[in-house]
Amino acid sequence: MERIELFDKYIAGTLSKAEVAEFRTRLDSDEKFATDFKVYLISVRGICQEAEQENIEFGHAMKSLTKAQLQSIIGKGEKPRMVRPNFFRERMMWISSMAAMLVVAIGIGWNLYTSSQNHICDVVYGLTYQPIEGDRGDGSEYLDLNKLTTEQIETRLPDMKAIFEADEIDSQDWHIDGMNLAMAYLKLHRKSDAVKVLKIMASEASEPEEYNKLIEQLK
């Protein structure tokens, strides 16, 4: 900010002769300083051009107003507005404020989006998942995701995926293991992974309607 104030004073002609000489010496010897000053000049030129265009548009708008309308807008006996000379610093502060507001808005929007997506996962999981009781025929039991924590599901995911891929396509175990895998992803709020599994099942199953319906619900 100190450098911008120095640039402002140089442009406004408020520096002493000694300060002007020092300023020009820095332009010749300090490449970073010279680059910053060029950026400053470009910014000032752009702001001036924008202000000039706004003034033109403002002038056209004012000409279309009646005297009564003009007085109702500006009021009677109001002191004329003083234009501050240091418009560049004010504009930079405004830009910084707008950037901060944009970051906050993006953050809020992303949080709302994430929350809504997680809610969809929870709803579909709650309405769809039904634990399968009994064993797989090899002495092992089917997983009950409701009895597992998210950490335990994360640990078991690689094995669940390997079992599903090893099953005979369109067999009973393939359907059960595939649904368990998709539901596990939903419980972890990994909607896109769940949709991928459901799409695979829909493309391979002889009766894909159930899976296509779930995919539609997750969109």
N, C-alpha and C positions, 0 to 999 in steps of 0.2 A: 504494500500500500504506500510506503514511503517513496518508492520509485515512481509510482503513478502521480503522486503529489509533486514530485520534482519535474516530471514531464508536463504537468498542468502549468506549473509556474514558468517553465521555459516557453511554452506556447503563449501564455498570457503576457509574457514580457516583464515579469515581476522579479526576475533574478538580477543580481548586481552584475557589473561588468566582469568582475573576478569569477563569479559563479558561472556566468555564460562561457567564459574561456575554459574553465574547468570542465564544464559540461561537454563542450566540443572536443576537448582533449580525450575525454572518456569515450566519446563516439568513435574516435580514431583508434584508440588503443584497446578498448574492451569490447570484444565481439559479442558477448552475451548482452551487454548493455545496449549496443547498437541494434541488435535483433529485437530486443524488447521495445525499443523506441519505434522501430519500424512497425511492429505489431500494433503499438499504441496509435500511430498515425493512421494505419489502415482502419482501425476500429473507430477512431474519431471521424474519419471521412465517411464511413458507413453510417454512423449515427447522424451525422449532419445531413447526409442525403435522405435518410429516413425522416428526419425532422422536417426537412424542406418539403418532402412529399406530403407529410401529414399537414403541414401548414397550408399547402395548396388545396388539399381536400377540405380542410377546415374552413378556408376562405370561401369555397364554393357553397359549403353548407350554410355558412353565416349569411351569405347573400340571399338565400332563399327564405330567411326568417323575416317576419314582420317586426316592427319596433316593439310592439307589445310582447311578442314571443321572446325577443332578445332580452328585454328587461326582466321577464319572469325567470329567465335562466341565470342571468348574471346578477340580478338584484340591483336596486338603486343605491347610489352613493357608496358602492363598494370600492375599496382601494384597488388600484390596478395591481395585477399579479406581477411579482418580480421574478425574473428568470435567473436562476443561479448560474454563474459562469462555469462551475465545476460539474458539468453535466456528465462527463465521461465517468467520473468516480461513482456518481449516483446511478448511472446506467449499469455499471459493473456490479454494484451492490444489489440492484434490482435483479440482474441476471442470476447472481448467486442465490438470492432468496427464492427465485422461481425454480432454480435447479434443486435446491433443498426441498421445496414443496413437491417437486416432481418425484424425487427419490422416495419421500414419505408416501405419496399417492401410489407409486408402484408397489412399495412394500405392503401397504394396506390391501391393494387389489390382489396381490399374489397370495397373501394370507387368506383372504376371502375365497379365492379360487381353490386353494389347497384344502381349506376347510370343507368346501362344497363337494370336492372330489372324494375326500375321505368319508363324508357322510353318505355318498352314493355307494361306496364300497361296503360300509357298515349295513346299510339297508338291504342291499342285494344279498349279502352274506347271511343276514338274519332271516330273510325270507326263503332262502334257497337251501342253505346247508342243513343236511340231516345225517347225523353220524350213522355209520353202518355197523350193526352189531354182528358178532360172530368172528370166525377166523377165516384166513385166506385159503385154507386147505393144506397149508404146509406147517401148521402149528402156530403161525404168527397171526396177530389180530390186526384188523383195520384200524387206522389211526382215528382218534376222536379229537378233532381240532379244538373243541370247546374245553378240553381238559389241559390244553397246552398253552403256555405263555408265548408271547411274540418272540422272545429270545429262543425258546425251545423249537418253535416253528422255523426260525431262521437257520438253526443248526441242522434241522432235518430236511430242509429244502433240497440239497443236492441228492440225497437218497430218494426222496419222493419223485424227483424229476427222472432219476435213473430207472426207478421201478416202472414209472409210466411209459418211458421210451422202450423198455424191455418187454412190456406186455404185448400180447397178440392183439392187433388192431381190431376194434369193434367187439372185443370179448367183454365179459362181465367185469373182470378185473380192470381192463383198460378204461371202461367208463367210470368205475368207482375211483380208480387212482387218478384219472384225469380231472374229475370233479374235485377230488380232495386237493390236488395241486392248485387248481384255479381258485378254490375257496381259501387256501392257505395264502395265496398272493393277495386276495381281497382283504383278509384279516390283517395283513401287513400294510394295507393301503397301497399296494403296487398294482394299480388297476390295469396299466398297459400290459404287464406280464400275464395277468389273468386273462385278458382279452386274447392274447397270443395263443394261450393254451386252448381256449374255447374255440378259436378259429381253426386250429389244427383238428380238434375233435369234430367240428361241424363239417370240415372238408372230408373226413375219413369215415364218419359214422353213416350207417344206413338210414338212420332217422335223425337228421341234424336239427330238427325244429327246436328242441329244448335248448340247444347251445346257441342257436341264432337268436332266440328270444332273450337269453341272458346278455348276449352281445349288444342287442338293441337297448336293453335296460341300462347298460353301463356307458352308453354314449352320452 
